[in-house]
Amino acid sequence: MQVQVETFVDEGGVKKLRRFYLNGRQIDVVENLDQWHGADYRYFKVRGSEGDVYILYLDEFLTQWALTMYQRSQPPDSRGTL
């Protein structure tokens, strides 16, 4: 799967995701939920505009991105409850 990512640096100097592309399909990031890193890698947990949650991995040494987790948003129950 081809992954391309657009990032920005927030007011506090933290790198965050703005949008990304999975096989050419654009997904806008509406919320940067979490991130964690090691010596040469970084993970980003984000919510896309469709409500789905993604974890993307950045190999900082090779500057390569990969999708490591995807969770589809759950539609509300048919009775209108969550």
PDB file of N, CA, C and O in Angstrom:
ATOM      1  N   MET A   1       0.841  -1.171   0.000  1.00  0.00           N
ATOM      2  CA  MET A   1       0.000   0.000   0.000  1.00  0.00           C
ATOM      3  C   MET A   1       0.888   1.237   0.000  1.00  0.00           C
ATOM      4  O   MET A   1       1.799   1.361   0.819  1.00  0.00           O
ATOM      5  N   GLN A   2       0.618   2.136  -0.912  1.00  0.00           N
ATOM      6  CA  GLN A   2       1.383   3.376  -1.004  1.00  0.00           C
ATOM      7  C   GLN A   2       0.809   4.416  -0.039  1.00  0.00           C
ATOM      8  O   GLN A   2      -0.388   4.702  -0.069  1.00  0.00           O
ATOM      9  N   VAL A   3       1.668   4.980   0.816  1.00  0.00           N
ATOM     10  CA  VAL A   3       1.252   5.967   1.806  1.00  0.00           C
ATOM     11  C   VAL A   3       2.071   7.239   1.612  1.00  0.00           C
ATOM     12  O   VAL A   3       3.302   7.204   1.619  1.00  0.00           O
ATOM     13  N   GLN A   4       1.372   8.368   1.438  1.00  0.00           N
ATOM     14  CA  GLN A   4       2.007   9.681   1.375  1.00  0.00           C
ATOM     15  C   GLN A   4       1.374  10.531   2.462  1.00  0.00           C
ATOM     16  O   GLN A   4       0.173  10.431   2.709  1.00  0.00           O
ATOM     17  N   VAL A   5       2.173  11.369   3.115  1.00  0.00           N
ATOM     18  CA  VAL A   5       1.695  12.128   4.261  1.00  0.00           C
ATOM     19  C   VAL A   5       2.109  13.586   4.150  1.00  0.00           C
ATOM     20  O   VAL A   5       3.231  13.894   3.748  1.00  0.00           O
ATOM     21  N   GLU A   6       1.192  14.486   4.511  1.00  0.00           N
ATOM     22  CA  GLU A   6       1.497  15.913   4.635  1.00  0.00           C
ATOM     23  C   GLU A   6       1.448  16.259   6.116  1.00  0.00           C
ATOM     24  O   GLU A   6       0.475  15.954   6.805  1.00  0.00           O
ATOM     25  N   THR A   7       2.506  16.898   6.597  1.00  0.00           N
ATOM     26  CA  THR A   7       2.606  17.251   8.009  1.00  0.00           C
ATOM     27  C   THR A   7       2.713  18.761   8.174  1.00  0.00           C
ATOM     28  O   THR A   7       2.893  19.500   7.205  1.00  0.00           O
ATOM     29  N   PHE A   8       2.598  19.200   9.424  1.00  0.00           N
ATOM     30  CA  PHE A   8       2.842  20.592   9.783  1.00  0.00           C
ATOM     31  C   PHE A   8       3.386  20.600  11.201  1.00  0.00           C
ATOM     32  O   PHE A   8       3.301  19.594  11.905  1.00  0.00           O
ATOM     33  N   VAL A   9       3.931  21.705  11.617  1.00  0.00           N
ATOM     34  CA  VAL A   9       4.441  21.868  12.975  1.00  0.00           C
ATOM     35  C   VAL A   9       3.524  22.853  13.691  1.00  0.00           C
ATOM     36  O   VAL A   9       3.329  23.973  13.220  1.00  0.00           O
ATOM     37  N   ASP A  10       2.958  22.440  14.831  1.00  0.00           N
ATOM     38  CA  ASP A  10       2.033  23.307  15.561  1.00  0.00           C
ATOM     39  C   ASP A  10       2.779  24.400  16.320  1.00  0.00           C
ATOM     40  O   ASP A  10       4.006  24.484  16.268  1.00  0.00           O
ATOM     41  N   GLU A  11       2.020  25.233  17.022  1.00  0.00           N
ATOM     42  CA  GLU A  11       2.614  26.377  17.741  1.00  0.00           C
ATOM     43  C   GLU A  11       3.638  25.950  18.787  1.00  0.00           C
ATOM     44  O   GLU A  11       4.559  26.706  19.098  1.00  0.00           O
ATOM     45  N   GLY A  12       3.484  24.746  19.330  1.00  0.00           N
ATOM     46  CA  GLY A  12       4.412  24.240  20.340  1.00  0.00           C
ATOM     47  C   GLY A  12       5.621  23.527  19.758  1.00  0.00           C
ATOM     48  O   GLY A  12       6.451  23.003  20.500  1.00  0.00           O
ATOM     49  N   GLY A  13       5.728  23.504  18.410  1.00  0.00           N
ATOM     50  CA  GLY A  13       6.863  22.863  17.767  1.00  0.00           C
ATOM     51  C   GLY A  13       6.707  21.366  17.559  1.00  0.00           C
ATOM     52  O   GLY A  13       7.682  20.669  17.280  1.00  0.00           O
ATOM     53  N   VAL A  14       5.465  20.864  17.696  1.00  0.00           N
ATOM     54  CA  VAL A  14       5.219  19.429  17.559  1.00  0.00           C
ATOM     55  C   VAL A  14       4.770  19.112  16.132  1.00  0.00           C
ATOM     56  O   VAL A  14       3.884  19.771  15.588  1.00  0.00           O
ATOM     57  N   LYS A  15       5.391  18.101  15.539  1.00  0.00           N
ATOM     58  CA  LYS A  15       5.030  17.672  14.189  1.00  0.00           C
ATOM     59  C   LYS A  15       3.706  16.918  14.244  1.00  0.00           C
ATOM     60  O   LYS A  15       3.536  16.005  15.052  1.00  0.00           O
ATOM     61  N   LYS A  16       2.760  17.310  13.371  1.00  0.00           N
ATOM     62  CA  LYS A  16       1.446  16.676  13.319  1.00  0.00           C
ATOM     63  C   LYS A  16       1.064  16.405  11.872  1.00  0.00           C
ATOM     64  O   LYS A  16       1.646  16.967  10.944  1.00  0.00           O
ATOM     65  N   LEU A  17       0.076  15.536  11.695  1.00  0.00           N
ATOM     66  CA  LEU A  17      -0.388  15.192  10.351  1.00  0.00           C
ATOM     67  C   LEU A  17      -1.547  16.098   9.946  1.00  0.00           C
ATOM     68  O   LEU A  17      -2.448  16.373  10.739  1.00  0.00           O
ATOM     69  N   ARG A  18      -1.505  16.553   8.698  1.00  0.00           N
ATOM     70  CA  ARG A  18      -2.567  17.387   8.135  1.00  0.00           C
ATOM     71  C   ARG A  18      -3.502  16.543   7.268  1.00  0.00           C
ATOM     72  O   ARG A  18      -4.724  16.654   7.366  1.00  0.00           O
ATOM     73  N   ARG A  19      -2.916  15.703   6.425  1.00  0.00           N
ATOM     74  CA  ARG A  19      -3.665  14.788   5.553  1.00  0.00           C
ATOM     75  C   ARG A  19      -2.709  13.707   5.080  1.00  0.00           C
ATOM     76  O   ARG A  19      -1.489  13.853   5.150  1.00  0.00           O
ATOM     77  N   PHE A  20      -3.285  12.635   4.604  1.00  0.00           N
ATOM     78  CA  PHE A  20      -2.460  11.581   4.027  1.00  0.00           C
ATOM     79  C   PHE A  20      -3.233  10.915   2.901  1.00  0.00           C
ATOM     80  O   PHE A  20      -4.440  11.105   2.749  1.00  0.00           O
ATOM     81  N   TYR A  21      -2.511  10.136   2.122  1.00  0.00           N
ATOM     82  CA  TYR A  21      -3.060   9.480   0.943  1.00  0.00           C
ATOM     83  C   TYR A  21      -2.748   8.000   1.030  1.00  0.00           C
ATOM     84  O   TYR A  21      -1.598   7.606   1.227  1.00  0.00           O
ATOM     85  N   LEU A  22      -3.777   7.184   0.881  1.00  0.00           N
ATOM     86  CA  LEU A  22      -3.619   5.728   0.832  1.00  0.00           C
ATOM     87  C   LEU A  22      -3.955   5.285  -0.575  1.00  0.00           C
ATOM     88  O   LEU A  22      -5.111   5.347  -0.995  1.00  0.00           O
ATOM     89  N   ASN A  23      -2.944   4.838  -1.303  1.00  0.00           N
ATOM     90  CA  ASN A  23      -3.125   4.460  -2.712  1.00  0.00           C
ATOM     91  C   ASN A  23      -3.829   5.558  -3.496  1.00  0.00           C
ATOM     92  O   ASN A  23      -4.677   5.276  -4.341  1.00  0.00           O
ATOM     93  N   GLY A  24      -3.476   6.812  -3.215  1.00  0.00           N
ATOM     94  CA  GLY A  24      -4.021   7.947  -3.936  1.00  0.00           C
ATOM     95  C   GLY A  24      -5.301   8.523  -3.360  1.00  0.00           C
ATOM     96  O   GLY A  24      -5.708   9.607  -3.777  1.00  0.00           O
ATOM     97  N   ARG A  25      -5.956   7.851  -2.423  1.00  0.00           N
ATOM     98  CA  ARG A  25      -7.200   8.355  -1.817  1.00  0.00           C
ATOM     99  C   ARG A  25      -6.849   9.313  -0.679  1.00  0.00           C
ATOM    100  O   ARG A  25      -6.165   8.927   0.269  1.00  0.00           O
ATOM    101  N   GLN A  26      -7.315  10.559  -0.773  1.00  0.00           N
ATOM    102  CA  GLN A  26      -6.992  11.576   0.229  1.00  0.00           C
ATOM    103  C   GLN A  26      -7.850  11.407   1.477  1.00  0.00           C
ATOM    104  O   GLN A  26      -9.065  11.224   1.398  1.00  0.00           O
ATOM    105  N   ILE A  27      -7.179  11.474   2.645  1.00  0.00           N
ATOM    106  CA  ILE A  27      -7.859  11.439   3.935  1.00  0.00           C
ATOM    107  C   ILE A  27      -7.377  12.643   4.728  1.00  0.00           C
ATOM    108  O   ILE A  27      -6.195  12.749   5.056  1.00  0.00           O
ATOM    109  N   ASP A  28      -8.296  13.548   5.033  1.00  0.00           N
ATOM    110  CA  ASP A  28      -7.960  14.723   5.834  1.00  0.00           C
ATOM    111  C   ASP A  28      -7.977  14.349   7.302  1.00  0.00           C
ATOM    112  O   ASP A  28      -8.871  13.637   7.760  1.00  0.00           O
ATOM    113  N   VAL A  29      -6.988  14.829   8.038  1.00  0.00           N
ATOM    114  CA  VAL A  29      -6.893  14.553   9.471  1.00  0.00           C
ATOM    115  C   VAL A  29      -7.665  15.639  10.215  1.00  0.00           C
ATOM    116  O   VAL A  29      -7.372  16.826  10.072  1.00  0.00           O
ATOM    117  N   VAL A  30      -8.649  15.227  11.008  1.00  0.00           N
ATOM    118  CA  VAL A  30      -9.427  16.185  11.797  1.00  0.00           C
ATOM    119  C   VAL A  30      -8.958  16.234  13.245  1.00  0.00           C
ATOM    120  O   VAL A  30      -9.264  17.181  13.970  1.00  0.00           O
ATOM    121  N   GLU A  31      -8.204  15.197  13.670  1.00  0.00           N
ATOM    122  CA  GLU A  31      -7.709  15.180  15.046  1.00  0.00           C
ATOM    123  C   GLU A  31      -6.443  14.345  15.130  1.00  0.00           C
ATOM    124  O   GLU A  31      -6.420  13.190  14.704  1.00  0.00           O
ATOM    125  N   ASN A  32      -5.397  14.933  15.678  1.00  0.00           N
ATOM    126  CA  ASN A  32      -4.172  14.202  16.004  1.00  0.00           C
ATOM    127  C   ASN A  32      -4.360  13.692  17.428  1.00  0.00           C
ATOM    128  O   ASN A  32      -4.332  14.478  18.376  1.00  0.00           O
ATOM    129  N   LEU A  33      -4.549  12.393  17.586  1.00  0.00           N
ATOM    130  CA  LEU A  33      -4.900  11.809  18.882  1.00  0.00           C
ATOM    131  C   LEU A  33      -3.703  11.546  19.774  1.00  0.00           C
ATOM    132  O   LEU A  33      -3.754  11.792  20.979  1.00  0.00           O
ATOM    133  N   ASP A  34      -2.618  11.042  19.182  1.00  0.00           N
ATOM    134  CA  ASP A  34      -1.461  10.650  19.993  1.00  0.00           C
ATOM    135  C   ASP A  34      -0.271  10.456  19.068  1.00  0.00           C
ATOM    136  O   ASP A  34      -0.427  10.325  17.854  1.00  0.00           O
ATOM    137  N   GLN A  35       0.907  10.439  19.649  1.00  0.00           N
ATOM    138  CA  GLN A  35       2.104  10.058  18.913  1.00  0.00           C
ATOM    139  C   GLN A  35       3.163   9.597  19.896  1.00  0.00           C
ATOM    140  O   GLN A  35       3.221  10.060  21.036  1.00  0.00           O
ATOM    141  N   TRP A  36       3.990   8.689  19.442  1.00  0.00           N
ATOM    142  CA  TRP A  36       5.096   8.191  20.257  1.00  0.00           C
ATOM    143  C   TRP A  36       6.247   7.856  19.321  1.00  0.00           C
ATOM    144  O   TRP A  36       6.051   7.586  18.136  1.00  0.00           O
ATOM    145  N   HIS A  37       7.453   7.879  19.881  1.00  0.00           N
ATOM    146  CA  HIS A  37       8.625   7.716  19.026  1.00  0.00           C
ATOM    147  C   HIS A  37       9.752   7.029  19.755  1.00  0.00           C
ATOM    148  O   HIS A  37       9.780   6.923  20.981  1.00  0.00           O
ATOM    149  N   GLY A  38      10.683   6.568  18.939  1.00  0.00           N
ATOM    150  CA  GLY A  38      11.919   5.968  19.418  1.00  0.00           C
ATOM    151  C   GLY A  38      13.080   6.691  18.767  1.00  0.00           C
ATOM    152  O   GLY A  38      12.942   7.825  18.310  1.00  0.00           O
ATOM    153  N   ALA A  39      14.214   6.034  18.726  1.00  0.00           N
ATOM    154  CA  ALA A  39      15.422   6.667  18.201  1.00  0.00           C
ATOM    155  C   ALA A  39      15.305   7.040  16.725  1.00  0.00           C
ATOM    156  O   ALA A  39      15.793   8.095  16.318  1.00  0.00           O
ATOM    157  N   ASP A  40      14.665   6.194  15.917  1.00  0.00           N
ATOM    158  CA  ASP A  40      14.594   6.461  14.479  1.00  0.00           C
ATOM    159  C   ASP A  40      13.219   6.177  13.882  1.00  0.00           C
ATOM    160  O   ASP A  40      13.101   5.937  12.680  1.00  0.00           O
ATOM    161  N   TYR A  41      12.181   6.202  14.715  1.00  0.00           N
ATOM    162  CA  TYR A  41      10.828   5.973  14.210  1.00  0.00           C
ATOM    163  C   TYR A  41       9.838   6.833  14.978  1.00  0.00           C
ATOM    164  O   TYR A  41      10.147   7.361  16.046  1.00  0.00           O
ATOM    165  N   ARG A  42       8.656   6.964  14.421  1.00  0.00           N
ATOM    166  CA  ARG A  42       7.591   7.716  15.075  1.00  0.00           C
ATOM    167  C   ARG A  42       6.255   7.133  14.633  1.00  0.00           C
ATOM    168  O   ARG A  42       6.075   6.788  13.465  1.00  0.00           O
ATOM    169  N   TYR A  43       5.326   7.026  15.567  1.00  0.00           N
ATOM    170  CA  TYR A  43       3.963   6.603  15.280  1.00  0.00           C
ATOM    171  C   TYR A  43       3.025   7.780  15.508  1.00  0.00           C
ATOM    172  O   TYR A  43       3.217   8.569  16.433  1.00  0.00           O
ATOM    173  N   PHE A  44       2.011   7.893  14.658  1.00  0.00           N
ATOM    174  CA  PHE A  44       0.999   8.929  14.774  1.00  0.00           C
ATOM    175  C   PHE A  44      -0.376   8.255  14.781  1.00  0.00           C
ATOM    176  O   PHE A  44      -0.693   7.477  13.882  1.00  0.00           O
ATOM    177  N   LYS A  45      -1.180   8.552  15.784  1.00  0.00           N
ATOM    178  CA  LYS A  45      -2.554   8.062  15.841  1.00  0.00           C
ATOM    179  C   LYS A  45      -3.456   9.245  15.532  1.00  0.00           C
ATOM    180  O   LYS A  45      -3.427  10.253  16.237  1.00  0.00           O
ATOM    181  N   VAL A  46      -4.264   9.125  14.469  1.00  0.00           N
ATOM    182  CA  VAL A  46      -5.086  10.247  14.008  1.00  0.00           C
ATOM    183  C   VAL A  46      -6.500   9.781  13.681  1.00  0.00           C
ATOM    184  O   VAL A  46      -6.753   8.599  13.445  1.00  0.00           O
ATOM    185  N   ARG A  47      -7.416  10.754  13.676  1.00  0.00           N
ATOM    186  CA  ARG A  47      -8.782  10.500  13.230  1.00  0.00           C
ATOM    187  C   ARG A  47      -8.975  11.214  11.902  1.00  0.00           C
ATOM    188  O   ARG A  47      -8.687  12.404  11.769  1.00  0.00           O
ATOM    189  N   GLY A  48      -9.470  10.461  10.917  1.00  0.00           N
ATOM    190  CA  GLY A  48      -9.735  11.023   9.605  1.00  0.00           C
ATOM    191  C   GLY A  48     -11.094  11.710   9.556  1.00  0.00           C
ATOM    192  O   GLY A  48     -11.911  11.559  10.465  1.00  0.00           O
ATOM    193  N   SER A  49     -11.326  12.458   8.496  1.00  0.00           N
ATOM    194  CA  SER A  49     -12.569  13.224   8.356  1.00  0.00           C
ATOM    195  C   SER A  49     -13.808  12.334   8.309  1.00  0.00           C
ATOM    196  O   SER A  49     -14.907  12.811   8.592  1.00  0.00           O
ATOM    197  N   GLU A  50     -13.664  11.063   7.962  1.00  0.00           N
ATOM    198  CA  GLU A  50     -14.800  10.153   7.932  1.00  0.00           C
ATOM    199  C   GLU A  50     -15.046   9.494   9.286  1.00  0.00           C
ATOM    200  O   GLU A  50     -15.968   8.691   9.430  1.00  0.00           O
ATOM    201  N   GLY A  51     -14.211   9.838  10.294  1.00  0.00           N
ATOM    202  CA  GLY A  51     -14.369   9.316  11.651  1.00  0.00           C
ATOM    203  C   GLY A  51     -13.520   8.101  11.958  1.00  0.00           C
ATOM    204  O   GLY A  51     -13.452   7.680  13.112  1.00  0.00           O
ATOM    205  N   ASP A  52     -12.870   7.526  10.959  1.00  0.00           N
ATOM    206  CA  ASP A  52     -12.035   6.345  11.169  1.00  0.00           C
ATOM    207  C   ASP A  52     -10.724   6.740  11.851  1.00  0.00           C
ATOM    208  O   ASP A  52     -10.264   7.875  11.726  1.00  0.00           O
ATOM    209  N   VAL A  53     -10.131   5.787  12.573  1.00  0.00           N
ATOM    210  CA  VAL A  53      -8.873   6.013  13.293  1.00  0.00           C
ATOM    211  C   VAL A  53      -7.762   5.240  12.601  1.00  0.00           C
ATOM    212  O   VAL A  53      -7.942   4.091  12.199  1.00  0.00           O
ATOM    213  N   TYR A  54      -6.608   5.890  12.467  1.00  0.00           N
ATOM    214  CA  TYR A  54      -5.454   5.312  11.779  1.00  0.00           C
ATOM    215  C   TYR A  54      -4.220   5.471  12.663  1.00  0.00           C
ATOM    216  O   TYR A  54      -4.090   6.450  13.397  1.00  0.00           O
ATOM    217  N   ILE A  55      -3.313   4.491  12.582  1.00  0.00           N
ATOM    218  CA  ILE A  55      -1.978   4.650  13.147  1.00  0.00           C
ATOM    219  C   ILE A  55      -1.008   4.530  11.984  1.00  0.00           C
ATOM    220  O   ILE A  55      -0.970   3.520  11.283  1.00  0.00           O
ATOM    221  N   LEU A  56      -0.227   5.587  11.797  1.00  0.00           N
ATOM    222  CA  LEU A  56       0.771   5.626  10.729  1.00  0.00           C
ATOM    223  C   LEU A  56       2.159   5.606  11.354  1.00  0.00           C
ATOM    224  O   LEU A  56       2.402   6.209  12.399  1.00  0.00           O
ATOM    225  N   TYR A  57       3.051   4.903  10.692  1.00  0.00           N
ATOM    226  CA  TYR A  57       4.430   4.716  11.151  1.00  0.00           C
ATOM    227  C   TYR A  57       5.364   5.446  10.205  1.00  0.00           C
ATOM    228  O   TYR A  57       5.248   5.322   8.986  1.00  0.00           O
ATOM    229  N   LEU A  58       6.288   6.206  10.768  1.00  0.00           N
ATOM    230  CA  LEU A  58       7.313   6.889   9.987  1.00  0.00           C
ATOM    231  C   LEU A  58       8.672   6.334  10.363  1.00  0.00           C
ATOM    232  O   LEU A  58       9.088   6.420  11.519  1.00  0.00           O
ATOM    233  N   ASP A  59       9.364   5.766   9.389  1.00  0.00           N
ATOM    234  CA  ASP A  59      10.764   5.374   9.561  1.00  0.00           C
ATOM    235  C   ASP A  59      11.565   6.628   9.254  1.00  0.00           C
ATOM    236  O   ASP A  59      11.738   6.985   8.089  1.00  0.00           O
ATOM    237  N   GLU A  60      12.054   7.299  10.290  1.00  0.00           N
ATOM    238  CA  GLU A  60      12.732   8.579  10.104  1.00  0.00           C
ATOM    239  C   GLU A  60      14.074   8.433   9.394  1.00  0.00           C
ATOM    240  O   GLU A  60      14.528   9.372   8.739  1.00  0.00           O
ATOM    241  N   PHE A  61      14.708   7.286   9.512  1.00  0.00           N
ATOM    242  CA  PHE A  61      15.984   7.062   8.836  1.00  0.00           C
ATOM    243  C   PHE A  61      15.785   6.967   7.323  1.00  0.00           C
ATOM    244  O   PHE A  61      16.532   7.566   6.550  1.00  0.00           O
ATOM    245  N   LEU A  62      14.757   6.198   6.906  1.00  0.00           N
ATOM    246  CA  LEU A  62      14.484   6.011   5.482  1.00  0.00           C
ATOM    247  C   LEU A  62      13.465   7.006   4.930  1.00  0.00           C
ATOM    248  O   LEU A  62      13.253   7.075   3.720  1.00  0.00           O
ATOM    249  N   THR A  63      12.837   7.775   5.818  1.00  0.00           N
ATOM    250  CA  THR A  63      11.766   8.707   5.463  1.00  0.00           C
ATOM    251  C   THR A  63      10.663   7.977   4.689  1.00  0.00           C
ATOM    252  O   THR A  63      10.228   8.423   3.628  1.00  0.00           O
ATOM    253  N   GLN A  64      10.223   6.839   5.252  1.00  0.00           N
ATOM    254  CA  GLN A  64       9.153   6.060   4.653  1.00  0.00           C
ATOM    255  C   GLN A  64       7.995   5.928   5.629  1.00  0.00           C
ATOM    256  O   GLN A  64       8.184   5.718   6.827  1.00  0.00           O
ATOM    257  N   TRP A  65       6.786   6.057   5.082  1.00  0.00           N
ATOM    258  CA  TRP A  65       5.565   5.950   5.868  1.00  0.00           C
ATOM    259  C   TRP A  65       4.889   4.610   5.607  1.00  0.00           C
ATOM    260  O   TRP A  65       5.009   4.044   4.520  1.00  0.00           O
ATOM    261  N   ALA A  66       4.175   4.107   6.617  1.00  0.00           N
ATOM    262  CA  ALA A  66       3.382   2.890   6.468  1.00  0.00           C
ATOM    263  C   ALA A  66       2.146   2.998   7.355  1.00  0.00           C
ATOM    264  O   ALA A  66       2.190   3.613   8.420  1.00  0.00           O
ATOM    265  N   LEU A  67       1.055   2.401   6.913  1.00  0.00           N
ATOM    266  CA  LEU A  67      -0.151   2.294   7.730  1.00  0.00           C
ATOM    267  C   LEU A  67      -0.018   1.037   8.568  1.00  0.00           C
ATOM    268  O   LEU A  67       0.177  -0.049   8.022  1.00  0.00           O
ATOM    269  N   THR A  68      -0.120   1.163   9.891  1.00  0.00           N
ATOM    270  CA  THR A  68       0.029  -0.005  10.753  1.00  0.00           C
ATOM    271  C   THR A  68      -1.279  -0.439  11.390  1.00  0.00           C
ATOM    272  O   THR A  68      -1.394  -1.582  11.833  1.00  0.00           O
ATOM    273  N   MET A  69      -2.286   0.461  11.447  1.00  0.00           N
ATOM    274  CA  MET A  69      -3.561   0.101  12.043  1.00  0.00           C
ATOM    275  C   MET A  69      -4.648   0.973  11.457  1.00  0.00           C
ATOM    276  O   MET A  69      -4.438   2.151  11.166  1.00  0.00           O
ATOM    277  N   TYR A  70      -5.819   0.373  11.289  1.00  0.00           N
ATOM    278  CA  TYR A  70      -6.988   1.081  10.784  1.00  0.00           C
ATOM    279  C   TYR A  70      -8.190   0.588  11.564  1.00  0.00           C
ATOM    280  O   TYR A  70      -8.385  -0.619  11.702  1.00  0.00           O
ATOM    281  N   GLN A  71      -9.005   1.513  12.079  1.00  0.00           N
ATOM    282  CA  GLN A  71     -10.223   1.139  12.797  1.00  0.00           C
ATOM    283  C   GLN A  71     -11.377   1.954  12.241  1.00  0.00           C
ATOM    284  O   GLN A  71     -11.391   3.182  12.332  1.00  0.00           O
ATOM    285  N   ARG A  72     -12.335   1.260  11.671  1.00  0.00           N
ATOM    286  CA  ARG A  72     -13.510   1.916  11.091  1.00  0.00           C
ATOM    287  C   ARG A  72     -14.375   2.486  12.208  1.00  0.00           C
ATOM    288  O   ARG A  72     -14.560   1.852  13.248  1.00  0.00           O
ATOM    289  N   SER A  73     -14.904   3.687  11.984  1.00  0.00           N
ATOM    290  CA  SER A  73     -15.791   4.278  12.978  1.00  0.00           C
ATOM    291  C   SER A  73     -17.068   3.461  13.053  1.00  0.00           C
ATOM    292  O   SER A  73     -17.515   2.901  12.052  1.00  0.00           O
ATOM    293  N   GLN A  74     -17.638   3.395  14.211  1.00  0.00           N
ATOM    294  CA  GLN A  74     -18.857   2.632  14.417  1.00  0.00           C
ATOM    295  C   GLN A  74     -20.071   3.537  14.239  1.00  0.00           C
ATOM    296  O   GLN A  74     -20.190   4.549  14.930  1.00  0.00           O
ATOM    297  N   PRO A  75     -20.978   3.186  13.320  1.00  0.00           N
ATOM    298  CA  PRO A  75     -22.179   4.001  13.161  1.00  0.00           C
ATOM    299  C   PRO A  75     -23.061   3.882  14.393  1.00  0.00           C
ATOM    300  O   PRO A  75     -23.011   2.867  15.087  1.00  0.00           O
ATOM    301  N   PRO A  76     -23.867   4.895  14.677  1.00  0.00           N
ATOM    302  CA  PRO A  76     -24.769   4.806  15.835  1.00  0.00           C
ATOM    303  C   PRO A  76     -25.712   3.621  15.691  1.00  0.00           C
ATOM    304  O   PRO A  76     -26.057   3.215  14.581  1.00  0.00           O
ATOM    305  N   ASP A  77     -26.115   3.084  16.808  1.00  0.00           N
ATOM    306  CA  ASP A  77     -27.058   1.991  16.853  1.00  0.00           C
ATOM    307  C   ASP A  77     -28.346   2.397  16.124  1.00  0.00           C
ATOM    308  O   ASP A  77     -28.734   3.565  16.164  1.00  0.00           O
ATOM    309  N   SER A  78     -29.003   1.451  15.465  1.00  0.00           N
ATOM    310  CA  SER A  78     -30.202   1.758  14.686  1.00  0.00           C
ATOM    311  C   SER A  78     -31.330   2.323  15.534  1.00  0.00           C
ATOM    312  O   SER A  78     -32.259   2.924  14.994  1.00  0.00           O
ATOM    313  N   ARG A  79     -31.272   2.144  16.861  1.00  0.00           N
ATOM    314  CA  ARG A  79     -32.291   2.708  17.745  1.00  0.00           C
ATOM    315  C   ARG A  79     -31.946   4.130  18.152  1.00  0.00           C
ATOM    316  O   ARG A  79     -32.684   4.755  18.914  1.00  0.00           O
ATOM    317  N   GLY A  80     -30.825   4.649  17.646  1.00  0.00           N
ATOM    318  CA  GLY A  80     -30.448   6.026  17.960  1.00  0.00           C
ATOM    319  C   GLY A  80     -29.612   6.174  19.211  1.00  0.00           C
ATOM    320  O   GLY A  80     -29.360   7.298  19.644  1.00  0.00           O
ATOM    321  N   THR A  81     -29.165   5.062  19.817  1.00  0.00           N
ATOM    322  CA  THR A  81     -28.314   5.139  20.994  1.00  0.00           C
ATOM    323  C   THR A  81     -26.884   4.864  20.599  1.00  0.00           C
ATOM    324  O   THR A  81     -26.627   4.299  19.536  1.00  0.00           O
ATOM    325  N   LEU A  82     -25.959   5.253  21.435  1.00  0.00           N
ATOM    326  CA  LEU A  82     -24.544   5.017  21.174  1.00  0.00           C
ATOM    327  C   LEU A  82     -24.062   3.766  21.834  1.00  0.00           C
ATOM    328  O   LEU A  82     -22.887   3.418  21.714  1.00  0.00           O
TER     329      LEU A  82
END
